[in-house]
Amino acid sequence: MGLFGKKKEEKTACGCAGGCNAPAVDTSRGIFVLGGGCAKCNELEAAVRAALAELGRQEEVGHVIDFVQIAALGVMATPALLVDGKVLASGRVLNKDEVKALLQQA
């Protein structure tokens, strides 16, 4: 609203409210947890790291918090697990054994 000299608030895609123009993360290769950084997202990330350790894999786990990019990937419920550009699970926290099974299939 431009009345009475008030400035319109601007929102950023990354959600930081700092006006940054953070580039989108390349999610076509690798393992990513998608979500805003809440406790459930962090719990899923811990399960993914534990599953990778048990499988003896030394891969990095990324975390995408940009809801615009998450929605562009077709994910409407977080937390979600993305492996090599494919959404393997969304909307719930997987335990370590479920993550291991999904990673072995992928």
Chimera marker file (.cmm) of the C-alpha trace (Angstrom):
<marker_set name="trace">
<marker id="1" x="0.000" y="0.000" z="0.000" r="1" g="1" b="0" radius="0.5"/>
<marker id="2" x="1.530" y="3.276" z="-1.057" r="1" g="1" b="0" radius="0.5"/>
<marker id="3" x="-0.653" y="5.608" z="0.971" r="1" g="1" b="0" radius="0.5"/>
<marker id="4" x="0.801" y="8.057" z="3.461" r="1" g="1" b="0" radius="0.5"/>
<marker id="5" x="4.396" y="7.358" z="2.490" r="1" g="1" b="0" radius="0.5"/>
<marker id="6" x="4.483" y="3.770" z="3.761" r="1" g="1" b="0" radius="0.5"/>
<marker id="7" x="6.826" y="1.526" z="1.876" r="1" g="1" b="0" radius="0.5"/>
<marker id="8" x="5.714" y="-1.791" z="0.566" r="1" g="1" b="0" radius="0.5"/>
<marker id="9" x="7.548" y="-4.693" z="2.242" r="1" g="1" b="0" radius="0.5"/>
<marker id="10" x="9.640" y="-6.818" z="-0.053" r="1" g="1" b="0" radius="0.5"/>
<marker id="11" x="9.986" y="-10.550" z="0.400" r="1" g="1" b="0" radius="0.5"/>
<marker id="12" x="12.886" y="-12.617" z="-0.826" r="1" g="1" b="0" radius="0.5"/>
<marker id="13" x="12.764" y="-16.077" z="-2.312" r="1" g="1" b="0" radius="0.5"/>
<marker id="14" x="15.160" y="-17.509" z="0.238" r="1" g="1" b="0" radius="0.5"/>
<marker id="15" x="13.127" y="-16.466" z="3.267" r="1" g="1" b="0" radius="0.5"/>
<marker id="16" x="15.995" y="-14.681" z="5.010" r="1" g="1" b="0" radius="0.5"/>
<marker id="17" x="14.272" y="-11.268" z="4.796" r="1" g="1" b="0" radius="0.5"/>
<marker id="18" x="17.702" y="-9.746" z="4.327" r="1" g="1" b="0" radius="0.5"/>
<marker id="19" x="17.258" y="-8.864" z="0.693" r="1" g="1" b="0" radius="0.5"/>
<marker id="20" x="19.824" y="-11.359" z="-0.528" r="1" g="1" b="0" radius="0.5"/>
<marker id="21" x="19.640" y="-12.908" z="-3.935" r="1" g="1" b="0" radius="0.5"/>
<marker id="22" x="20.850" y="-16.369" z="-2.982" r="1" g="1" b="0" radius="0.5"/>
<marker id="23" x="21.339" y="-18.534" z="-6.049" r="1" g="1" b="0" radius="0.5"/>
<marker id="24" x="19.291" y="-21.686" z="-6.392" r="1" g="1" b="0" radius="0.5"/>
<marker id="25" x="21.048" y="-24.852" z="-5.293" r="1" g="1" b="0" radius="0.5"/>
<marker id="26" x="21.771" y="-27.403" z="-8.037" r="1" g="1" b="0" radius="0.5"/>
<marker id="27" x="19.809" y="-30.422" z="-6.865" r="1" g="1" b="0" radius="0.5"/>
<marker id="28" x="20.304" y="-32.572" z="-9.956" r="1" g="1" b="0" radius="0.5"/>
<marker id="29" x="23.136" y="-34.569" z="-8.330" r="1" g="1" b="0" radius="0.5"/>
<marker id="30" x="23.544" y="-35.528" z="-4.682" r="1" g="1" b="0" radius="0.5"/>
<marker id="31" x="21.448" y="-36.006" z="-1.565" r="1" g="1" b="0" radius="0.5"/>
<marker id="32" x="19.314" y="-33.182" z="-0.193" r="1" g="1" b="0" radius="0.5"/>
<marker id="33" x="16.849" y="-32.670" z="2.628" r="1" g="1" b="0" radius="0.5"/>
<marker id="34" x="14.143" y="-30.191" z="1.650" r="1" g="1" b="0" radius="0.5"/>
<marker id="35" x="12.527" y="-28.055" z="4.328" r="1" g="1" b="0" radius="0.5"/>
<marker id="36" x="12.690" y="-24.850" z="6.274" r="1" g="1" b="0" radius="0.5"/>
<marker id="37" x="15.150" y="-26.038" z="8.893" r="1" g="1" b="0" radius="0.5"/>
<marker id="38" x="12.623" y="-27.100" z="11.521" r="1" g="1" b="0" radius="0.5"/>
<marker id="39" x="13.154" y="-29.926" z="14.016" r="1" g="1" b="0" radius="0.5"/>
<marker id="40" x="11.596" y="-32.494" z="11.672" r="1" g="1" b="0" radius="0.5"/>
<marker id="41" x="13.888" y="-31.485" z="8.814" r="1" g="1" b="0" radius="0.5"/>
<marker id="42" x="16.906" y="-31.731" z="11.084" r="1" g="1" b="0" radius="0.5"/>
<marker id="43" x="15.709" y="-35.139" z="12.312" r="1" g="1" b="0" radius="0.5"/>
<marker id="44" x="15.466" y="-36.393" z="8.718" r="1" g="1" b="0" radius="0.5"/>
<marker id="45" x="18.930" y="-35.035" z="7.963" r="1" g="1" b="0" radius="0.5"/>
<marker id="46" x="20.343" y="-36.891" z="10.988" r="1" g="1" b="0" radius="0.5"/>
<marker id="47" x="18.664" y="-40.121" z="9.817" r="1" g="1" b="0" radius="0.5"/>
<marker id="48" x="20.148" y="-39.668" z="6.332" r="1" g="1" b="0" radius="0.5"/>
<marker id="49" x="23.636" y="-39.105" z="7.761" r="1" g="1" b="0" radius="0.5"/>
<marker id="50" x="23.302" y="-42.182" z="10.001" r="1" g="1" b="0" radius="0.5"/>
<marker id="51" x="22.096" y="-44.313" z="7.059" r="1" g="1" b="0" radius="0.5"/>
<marker id="52" x="25.008" y="-43.145" z="4.898" r="1" g="1" b="0" radius="0.5"/>
<marker id="53" x="27.455" y="-43.996" z="7.685" r="1" g="1" b="0" radius="0.5"/>
<marker id="54" x="26.031" y="-47.513" z="8.024" r="1" g="1" b="0" radius="0.5"/>
<marker id="55" x="26.222" y="-47.985" z="4.264" r="1" g="1" b="0" radius="0.5"/>
<marker id="56" x="29.837" y="-46.795" z="4.293" r="1" g="1" b="0" radius="0.5"/>
<marker id="57" x="29.135" y="-43.952" z="1.884" r="1" g="1" b="0" radius="0.5"/>
<marker id="58" x="31.021" y="-40.663" z="2.256" r="1" g="1" b="0" radius="0.5"/>
<marker id="59" x="28.528" y="-38.323" z="0.596" r="1" g="1" b="0" radius="0.5"/>
<marker id="60" x="27.590" y="-34.804" z="1.588" r="1" g="1" b="0" radius="0.5"/>
<marker id="61" x="24.011" y="-34.079" z="2.590" r="1" g="1" b="0" radius="0.5"/>
<marker id="62" x="22.685" y="-30.724" z="1.427" r="1" g="1" b="0" radius="0.5"/>
<marker id="63" x="19.742" y="-28.817" z="2.872" r="1" g="1" b="0" radius="0.5"/>
<marker id="64" x="17.459" y="-26.690" z="0.689" r="1" g="1" b="0" radius="0.5"/>
<marker id="65" x="15.418" y="-24.142" z="2.670" r="1" g="1" b="0" radius="0.5"/>
<marker id="66" x="14.173" y="-21.998" z="-0.221" r="1" g="1" b="0" radius="0.5"/>
<marker id="67" x="10.453" y="-22.781" z="-0.422" r="1" g="1" b="0" radius="0.5"/>
<marker id="68" x="10.234" y="-21.431" z="-3.975" r="1" g="1" b="0" radius="0.5"/>
<marker id="69" x="12.855" y="-23.937" z="-5.112" r="1" g="1" b="0" radius="0.5"/>
<marker id="70" x="11.208" y="-26.709" z="-3.055" r="1" g="1" b="0" radius="0.5"/>
<marker id="71" x="7.845" y="-26.023" z="-4.696" r="1" g="1" b="0" radius="0.5"/>
<marker id="72" x="9.512" y="-25.933" z="-8.127" r="1" g="1" b="0" radius="0.5"/>
<marker id="73" x="10.673" y="-29.491" z="-7.467" r="1" g="1" b="0" radius="0.5"/>
<marker id="74" x="7.038" y="-30.504" z="-6.970" r="1" g="1" b="0" radius="0.5"/>
<marker id="75" x="7.267" y="-30.924" z="-3.195" r="1" g="1" b="0" radius="0.5"/>
<marker id="76" x="4.297" y="-29.577" z="-1.276" r="1" g="1" b="0" radius="0.5"/>
<marker id="77" x="4.951" y="-31.225" z="2.101" r="1" g="1" b="0" radius="0.5"/>
<marker id="78" x="8.228" y="-31.095" z="3.993" r="1" g="1" b="0" radius="0.5"/>
<marker id="79" x="10.498" y="-32.566" z="5.145" r="1" g="1" b="0" radius="0.5"/>
<marker id="80" x="11.412" y="-34.318" z="1.932" r="1" g="1" b="0" radius="0.5"/>
<marker id="81" x="14.316" y="-36.419" z="0.706" r="1" g="1" b="0" radius="0.5"/>
<marker id="82" x="15.751" y="-35.736" z="-2.747" r="1" g="1" b="0" radius="0.5"/>
<marker id="83" x="18.393" y="-37.972" z="-4.328" r="1" g="1" b="0" radius="0.5"/>
<marker id="84" x="19.903" y="-37.112" z="-7.712" r="1" g="1" b="0" radius="0.5"/>
<marker id="85" x="16.967" y="-34.890" z="-8.610" r="1" g="1" b="0" radius="0.5"/>
<marker id="86" x="14.276" y="-37.409" z="-7.650" r="1" g="1" b="0" radius="0.5"/>
<marker id="87" x="11.957" y="-36.959" z="-4.672" r="1" g="1" b="0" radius="0.5"/>
<marker id="88" x="12.044" y="-40.236" z="-2.753" r="1" g="1" b="0" radius="0.5"/>
<marker id="89" x="9.848" y="-39.209" z="0.181" r="1" g="1" b="0" radius="0.5"/>
<marker id="90" x="7.977" y="-36.143" z="1.389" r="1" g="1" b="0" radius="0.5"/>
<marker id="91" x="5.737" y="-35.064" z="4.210" r="1" g="1" b="0" radius="0.5"/>
<marker id="92" x="7.184" y="-37.239" z="6.958" r="1" g="1" b="0" radius="0.5"/>
<marker id="93" x="10.332" y="-38.020" z="8.889" r="1" g="1" b="0" radius="0.5"/>
<marker id="94" x="11.909" y="-41.283" z="7.788" r="1" g="1" b="0" radius="0.5"/>
<marker id="95" x="13.879" y="-43.411" z="10.209" r="1" g="1" b="0" radius="0.5"/>
<marker id="96" x="17.407" y="-44.621" z="9.467" r="1" g="1" b="0" radius="0.5"/>
<marker id="97" x="16.299" y="-48.021" z="8.132" r="1" g="1" b="0" radius="0.5"/>
<marker id="98" x="13.746" y="-46.475" z="5.755" r="1" g="1" b="0" radius="0.5"/>
<marker id="99" x="16.405" y="-44.094" z="4.435" r="1" g="1" b="0" radius="0.5"/>
<marker id="100" x="18.860" y="-46.978" z="3.965" r="1" g="1" b="0" radius="0.5"/>
<marker id="101" x="16.298" y="-48.907" z="1.919" r="1" g="1" b="0" radius="0.5"/>
<marker id="102" x="15.572" y="-45.891" z="-0.291" r="1" g="1" b="0" radius="0.5"/>
<marker id="103" x="19.259" y="-45.118" z="-0.819" r="1" g="1" b="0" radius="0.5"/>
<marker id="104" x="19.991" y="-48.727" z="-1.788" r="1" g="1" b="0" radius="0.5"/>
<marker id="105" x="17.179" y="-48.646" z="-4.360" r="1" g="1" b="0" radius="0.5"/>
<marker id="106" x="18.238" y="-45.284" z="-5.822" r="1" g="1" b="0" radius="0.5"/>
<link id1="1" id2="2" r="1" g="1" b="0" radius="0.2"/>
<link id1="2" id2="3" r="1" g="1" b="0" radius="0.2"/>
<link id1="3" id2="4" r="1" g="1" b="0" radius="0.2"/>
<link id1="4" id2="5" r="1" g="1" b="0" radius="0.2"/>
<link id1="5" id2="6" r="1" g="1" b="0" radius="0.2"/>
<link id1="6" id2="7" r="1" g="1" b="0" radius="0.2"/>
<link id1="7" id2="8" r="1" g="1" b="0" radius="0.2"/>
<link id1="8" id2="9" r="1" g="1" b="0" radius="0.2"/>
<link id1="9" id2="10" r="1" g="1" b="0" radius="0.2"/>
<link id1="10" id2="11" r="1" g="1" b="0" radius="0.2"/>
<link id1="11" id2="12" r="1" g="1" b="0" radius="0.2"/>
<link id1="12" id2="13" r="1" g="1" b="0" radius="0.2"/>
<link id1="13" id2="14" r="1" g="1" b="0" radius="0.2"/>
<link id1="14" id2="15" r="1" g="1" b="0" radius="0.2"/>
<link id1="15" id2="16" r="1" g="1" b="0" radius="0.2"/>
<link id1="16" id2="17" r="1" g="1" b="0" radius="0.2"/>
<link id1="17" id2="18" r="1" g="1" b="0" radius="0.2"/>
<link id1="18" id2="19" r="1" g="1" b="0" radius="0.2"/>
<link id1="19" id2="20" r="1" g="1" b="0" radius="0.2"/>
<link id1="20" id2="21" r="1" g="1" b="0" radius="0.2"/>
<link id1="21" id2="22" r="1" g="1" b="0" radius="0.2"/>
<link id1="22" id2="23" r="1" g="1" b="0" radius="0.2"/>
<link id1="23" id2="24" r="1" g="1" b="0" radius="0.2"/>
<link id1="24" id2="25" r="1" g="1" b="0" radius="0.2"/>
<link id1="25" id2="26" r="1" g="1" b="0" radius="0.2"/>
<link id1="26" id2="27" r="1" g="1" b="0" radius="0.2"/>
<link id1="27" id2="28" r="1" g="1" b="0" radius="0.2"/>
<link id1="28" id2="29" r="1" g="1" b="0" radius="0.2"/>
<link id1="29" id2="30" r="1" g="1" b="0" radius="0.2"/>
<link id1="30" id2="31" r="1" g="1" b="0" radius="0.2"/>
<link id1="31" id2="32" r="1" g="1" b="0" radius="0.2"/>
<link id1="32" id2="33" r="1" g="1" b="0" radius="0.2"/>
<link id1="33" id2="34" r="1" g="1" b="0" radius="0.2"/>
<link id1="34" id2="35" r="1" g="1" b="0" radius="0.2"/>
<link id1="35" id2="36" r="1" g="1" b="0" radius="0.2"/>
<link id1="36" id2="37" r="1" g="1" b="0" radius="0.2"/>
<link id1="37" id2="38" r="1" g="1" b="0" radius="0.2"/>
<link id1="38" id2="39" r="1" g="1" b="0" radius="0.2"/>
<link id1="39" id2="40" r="1" g="1" b="0" radius="0.2"/>
<link id1="40" id2="41" r="1" g="1" b="0" radius="0.2"/>
<link id1="41" id2="42" r="1" g="1" b="0" radius="0.2"/>
<link id1="42" id2="43" r="1" g="1" b="0" radius="0.2"/>
<link id1="43" id2="44" r="1" g="1" b="0" radius="0.2"/>
<link id1="44" id2="45" r="1" g="1" b="0" radius="0.2"/>
<link id1="45" id2="46" r="1" g="1" b="0" radius="0.2"/>
<link id1="46" id2="47" r="1" g="1" b="0" radius="0.2"/>
<link id1="47" id2="48" r="1" g="1" b="0" radius="0.2"/>
<link id1="48" id2="49" r="1" g="1" b="0" radius="0.2"/>
<link id1="49" id2="50" r="1" g="1" b="0" radius="0.2"/>
<link id1="50" id2="51" r="1" g="1" b="0" radius="0.2"/>
<link id1="51" id2="52" r="1" g="1" b="0" radius="0.2"/>
<link id1="52" id2="53" r="1" g="1" b="0" radius="0.2"/>
<link id1="53" id2="54" r="1" g="1" b="0" radius="0.2"/>
<link id1="54" id2="55" r="1" g="1" b="0" radius="0.2"/>
<link id1="55" id2="56" r="1" g="1" b="0" radius="0.2"/>
<link id1="56" id2="57" r="1" g="1" b="0" radius="0.2"/>
<link id1="57" id2="58" r="1" g="1" b="0" radius="0.2"/>
<link id1="58" id2="59" r="1" g="1" b="0" radius="0.2"/>
<link id1="59" id2="60" r="1" g="1" b="0" radius="0.2"/>
<link id1="60" id2="61" r="1" g="1" b="0" radius="0.2"/>
<link id1="61" id2="62" r="1" g="1" b="0" radius="0.2"/>
<link id1="62" id2="63" r="1" g="1" b="0" radius="0.2"/>
<link id1="63" id2="64" r="1" g="1" b="0" radius="0.2"/>
<link id1="64" id2="65" r="1" g="1" b="0" radius="0.2"/>
<link id1="65" id2="66" r="1" g="1" b="0" radius="0.2"/>
<link id1="66" id2="67" r="1" g="1" b="0" radius="0.2"/>
<link id1="67" id2="68" r="1" g="1" b="0" radius="0.2"/>
<link id1="68" id2="69" r="1" g="1" b="0" radius="0.2"/>
<link id1="69" id2="70" r="1" g="1" b="0" radius="0.2"/>
<link id1="70" id2="71" r="1" g="1" b="0" radius="0.2"/>
<link id1="71" id2="72" r="1" g="1" b="0" radius="0.2"/>
<link id1="72" id2="73" r="1" g="1" b="0" radius="0.2"/>
<link id1="73" id2="74" r="1" g="1" b="0" radius="0.2"/>
<link id1="74" id2="75" r="1" g="1" b="0" radius="0.2"/>
<link id1="75" id2="76" r="1" g="1" b="0" radius="0.2"/>
<link id1="76" id2="77" r="1" g="1" b="0" radius="0.2"/>
<link id1="77" id2="78" r="1" g="1" b="0" radius="0.2"/>
<link id1="78" id2="79" r="1" g="1" b="0" radius="0.2"/>
<link id1="79" id2="80" r="1" g="1" b="0" radius="0.2"/>
<link id1="80" id2="81" r="1" g="1" b="0" radius="0.2"/>
<link id1="81" id2="82" r="1" g="1" b="0" radius="0.2"/>
<link id1="82" id2="83" r="1" g="1" b="0" radius="0.2"/>
<link id1="83" id2="84" r="1" g="1" b="0" radius="0.2"/>
<link id1="84" id2="85" r="1" g="1" b="0" radius="0.2"/>
<link id1="85" id2="86" r="1" g="1" b="0" radius="0.2"/>
<link id1="86" id2="87" r="1" g="1" b="0" radius="0.2"/>
<link id1="87" id2="88" r="1" g="1" b="0" radius="0.2"/>
<link id1="88" id2="89" r="1" g="1" b="0" radius="0.2"/>
<link id1="89" id2="90" r="1" g="1" b="0" radius="0.2"/>
<link id1="90" id2="91" r="1" g="1" b="0" radius="0.2"/>
<link id1="91" id2="92" r="1" g="1" b="0" radius="0.2"/>
<link id1="92" id2="93" r="1" g="1" b="0" radius="0.2"/>
<link id1="93" id2="94" r="1" g="1" b="0" radius="0.2"/>
<link id1="94" id2="95" r="1" g="1" b="0" radius="0.2"/>
<link id1="95" id2="96" r="1" g="1" b="0" radius="0.2"/>
<link id1="96" id2="97" r="1" g="1" b="0" radius="0.2"/>
<link id1="97" id2="98" r="1" g="1" b="0" radius="0.2"/>
<link id1="98" id2="99" r="1" g="1" b="0" radius="0.2"/>
<link id1="99" id2="100" r="1" g="1" b="0" radius="0.2"/>
<link id1="100" id2="101" r="1" g="1" b="0" radius="0.2"/>
<link id1="101" id2="102" r="1" g="1" b="0" radius="0.2"/>
<link id1="102" id2="103" r="1" g="1" b="0" radius="0.2"/>
<link id1="103" id2="104" r="1" g="1" b="0" radius="0.2"/>
<link id1="104" id2="105" r="1" g="1" b="0" radius="0.2"/>
<link id1="105" id2="106" r="1" g="1" b="0" radius="0.2"/>
</marker_set>
